[in-house]
Amino acid sequence: MAPRILVVDDDPVIVRLLEVNFRLEGFEVVTALRGEDALALSREAPPDIILLDVMMPGMDGYEVCRQLRETPELAQVPVLFLSARARDDDRSRGMGLGVADYVTKPFDPTELVALVRRHLEGLP
């Protein structure tokens, strides 16, 4: 069974790029452009892993992650933040919310796929 990944970013170009790359690598891909939609999709069918943009209008990635961690059936789903914000305090805030990793934009799609695979295997 293909791993299910939820890609969340308010930039449709990034969402499409990630969707294509992960589908080519055999993943089942679900996408959302808003934090609220990401939460709804996660609750309907929990993904195996979530790629989550930090800076989004409305509900940002920090709030989405906080709510995921407070939902028992989603609390253990690995979340990888994708962000243009690369300051130490941004990383610390994400790690404090329990994100599995913090990837800065721009990113290499091949390296991102490898990172996601490592987290799905339970390796740091």
C-alpha positions, -999 to +999 in steps of 0.1 A: +000+000+000+014+034-010+022+058+018-003+086+020+012+121+022-007+154+028+009+184+011-002+218+025+010+251+010-008+282-001+013+283-033-004+261-059+029+259-079+047+244-050+018+221-042+018+208-078+056+203-079+054+183-047+024+164-058+040+153-091+073+144-074+057+123-047+033+106-071+062+096-093+079+081-063+048+059-056+030+080-029-007+086-026-009+124-025-036+146-010-032+184-012-046+214+006-040+251+000-053+262+035-047+251+070-084+246+077-086+222+048-056+203+059-071+196+093-104+185+077-086+162+053-064+148+081-094+140+102-113+123+073-084+100+064-053+103+085-021+106+063+011+088+070+030+120+069+023+157+064+044+184+046+032+217+060+040+253+050+044+276+079+033+309+064-003+307+051-032+331+052-058+324+078-046+294+099-008+292+097+013+260+099+020+265+136-017+265+145-024+235+122+004+216+138-008+225+173-043+212+165-029+180+149-010+173+181-041+178+202-061+153+181-053+118+195-056+099+162-033+125+145-009+133+173+018+108+161+016+116+124+051+131+114+049+167+103+076+183+083+075+221+081+083+237+047+092+274+051+110+303+036+116+314+073+149+300+083+156+319+115+166+299+146+135+311+165+112+299+137+129+264+138+127+263+176+090+272+176+083+244+151+104+219+170+086+229+202+053+219+185+067+185+178+075+187+141+097+159+128+118+182+106+121+217+093+129+222+056+137+256+043+126+269+008+140+266-018+144+229-014+156+200-036+126+178-044+147+147-046+163+153-012+128+161+002+115+127-010+144+110+006+138+129+039+102+119+039+111+082+033+135+083+062+108+097+085+083+071+073+109+044+082+112+059+117+148+071+111+159+106+120 
